[in-house]
Amino acid sequence: MKGNNNMATTNLNIRTDKEIKEAAEKINSSLGLNMTTAINMFLRASIRESGIPFELKLDIPKDETIKAKKKEE
């Protein structure tokens, strides 16, 4: 898979909000990337990491935050 330019390619169609696409294109452009390259980087990183290449977590309030909110009420 590494750097093999003889690999067959396929199309990937995704749906996203217009604003998300435009913001991502702006960032990618300033990095010298097009959307295809950026998405391929994400896909390759997902394979390398055997999962999503960044941490996913729920925003669960800590005990201190819960106590502070209860005091406000």
C-alpha positions in Angstrom: 0.0 0.0 0.0 2.9 2.4 0.6 3.4 4.8 -2.3 2.1 2.3 -4.9 0.9 4.5 -7.8 -0.3 1.4 -9.7 -3.2 0.9 -7.3 -6.7 1.0 -8.8 -8.7 4.0 -7.6 -12.4 4.3 -6.8 -14.7 7.2 -6.1 -15.9 8.1 -2.6 -19.1 10.3 -2.4 -19.9 12.0 0.9 -22.4 14.5 2.1 -21.5 17.4 4.4 -22.8 20.8 5.2 -21.8 23.5 2.7 -20.2 25.6 5.4 -18.1 22.6 6.7 -16.9 21.9 3.1 -15.9 25.6 2.5 -14.1 25.9 5.8 -12.2 22.7 5.2 -11.3 23.7 1.7 -9.9 27.0 3.0 -7.8 25.3 5.6 -6.6 22.6 3.2 -5.8 25.2 0.6 -3.6 27.2 3.0 -1.8 23.9 3.7 -1.3 23.3 0.0 -3.8 20.4 0.0 -6.9 19.7 -2.0 -9.9 17.9 -0.5 -9.0 14.6 -2.2 -5.5 14.6 -0.6 -6.8 15.6 2.8 -9.4 12.9 2.8 -6.9 10.3 1.6 -4.6 11.4 4.5 -7.4 10.8 6.9 -8.2 7.4 5.5 -4.6 6.3 5.5 -4.2 7.6 9.1 -7.3 5.6 10.1 -5.7 2.4 8.6 -2.4 3.1 10.3 -4.1 3.7 13.7 -6.7 0.9 13.2 -9.4 3.4 14.0 -10.2 7.1 14.0 -6.9 9.0 14.0 -7.9 11.4 16.8 -9.5 11.0 20.2 -13.3 10.7 20.4 -14.8 11.5 23.7 -18.1 12.6 25.3 -18.3 15.9 27.0 -19.1 14.6 30.4 -19.0 17.2 33.2 -16.6 16.6 36.0 -18.0 16.5 39.6 -16.8 20.1 40.2 -18.7 21.4 37.2 -21.9 19.6 38.3 -21.6 21.0 41.9 -21.0 24.5 40.6 -24.1 24.3 38.3 -26.2 23.1 41.2 -25.1 26.1 43.3 -26.2 28.5 40.5 -29.7 27.0 40.6 
